[in-house]
C-alpha cells in the first residue's frame, strides 16, 4: 500500500480550488493560486519536494501562482498547448504521464471551456487501470459543467460539443470510483448551478448531475443558451496568466489619518471601506467605496481599474492582510496603505466625514407610499427573475457606475440587493457620483419578503 497525501485549498469568494498530492517524498500542485506559501508550507511539513506544477487551463477568474511557485521550489510547470501562454516547461499531450513518488498522473485533453483544457487522472503506479481521482479543471463540476462562452457567441455550439465529448469520452470512462476534483465549487463565475458539496465522484455525478443525463444535441442546445456575466477583470487575468506573474506584493503601509489625507489629495485613487453597511452609513471618509471585507474577493473586478493605488479603511486590524490577499488574487497589486486606528481615529481628529442613509424595509414601504423615492435593485439578472420589489429599477451593480439613474442629484434614491451588502456598495457609488440623498435598504429583498410585502417577476426581455 502506497502512502499518499492529498490536500485541497479553497480561495474564499472565488470558489477556486487547488490541490496538493504527495507520495514518496515528492508532490504535485494543481492550479496553484498566488498565495503560494500555502503549498510550500504544506509540503515542507510533510517532507515533500514539489516536483510538478500542473495547470488545467489558462484560468480567467484568478491569478495563477505557477511561476512564483516554480521560482521558490524549482518544480516544472506542465500545461496544455496554448501559444498565447509564454511560460512553462512542458506542453502535455493527451495520454502523457507524469510520475512522482509511487503515483502517476495521466493528462487528458478536455477542451470546451477553453481550448487548452487538460484534466488529470491519478493512479497508483502499480495499478494504471484504476483511476483514484480525476482533476477536471473547469470541464466537469459537482452538479454542473464549465461555461463555454469565452470565444464568442458564434463558437458556443462548437465549444459545447467539445465539452460534451471531453466529459463523455475522457472523464466518465475513468469509472464510478474516481473521486472528482474540479477547479471550482459553488458560487464560481466559471459555471452555473455548481452544487455546494465538497466531495463527489464520477459515479455520483452520473446519477445526480443533470448535464450528464442529456444527449449530445440537448446538451449543446442548453449549454449554448446559457448567459453568463463577464467581469472586466477577466481580460487582465488572461494577460497575467499568459505571461506568468510575479510573487504577490508586499503588504500595505500603515498610515496615520493626516498621512492618508495627504495621500488621497495627491493622485487618483480608490479608498475602500471594508466595514459593514450600518457602520459605513453612520460615517465614512468622503469618496469611500463600501465593499465589505469578504466582498473584495470578486466585486472589485467589476469596479476598479488596476493602475490606481488602493487604500483601505477596515473594521478589524486583521482585515488589512485578508483584503490585500483577496485583491492580489484578482490582480490588484497596488494596495498601498491602510488607515491606522480605523475610522474612529479619523473622526476623533475632526477630519471630514460623509454619510449615506440607511433605511428599513418598513420605512421604505412608507416612503414609497407617501413620497416619490426611486428604488434601484443592483443584484444580478438571474436574481431579478426570482422577484423584485414593485417599481424597482434594475441596474446591475457591476455596471452601475456607467449606468447611473436619470434623476436629479438631490432626488431621494434607495438601493436594494439581497441583504444590504451590495446595496451599500451601490449607495456609495451613487454618493461618489454626486447624488446627495441616497439610502441603502437594510436587509434588502430578504427583509422585504420576510415582512410579507409583495414582489413581482420582471418581464424577461431575452
Beta strands, then each sheet from edge to edge (+ up, - down):
strand 1: 5-11
strand 2: 16-23
strand 3: 26-30
strand 4: 49-54
strand 5: 76-79
strand 6: 90-91
strand 7: 97-100
strand 8: 103-109
strand 9: 118-124
strand 10: 133-137
strand 11: 140-141
strand 12: 144-145
strand 13: 179-182
strand 14: 253-255
strand 15: 269-273
strand 16: 289-290
strand 17: 309-313
strand 18: 335-339
strand 19: 357-359
strand 20: 374-377
strand 21: 388-389
strand 22: 393-394
strand 23: 413-416
strand 24: 438-441
strand 25: 455-456
sheet 1: 1+ 2- 3+ 4+ 5+ 6+
sheet 2: 7+ 8- 9+ 10- 13-
sheet 3: 11+ 12-
sheet 4: 14+ 18+ 17+ 15+ 16+
sheet 5: 19+ 24+ 23+ 20+ 22+
sheet 6: 21+ 25-
end
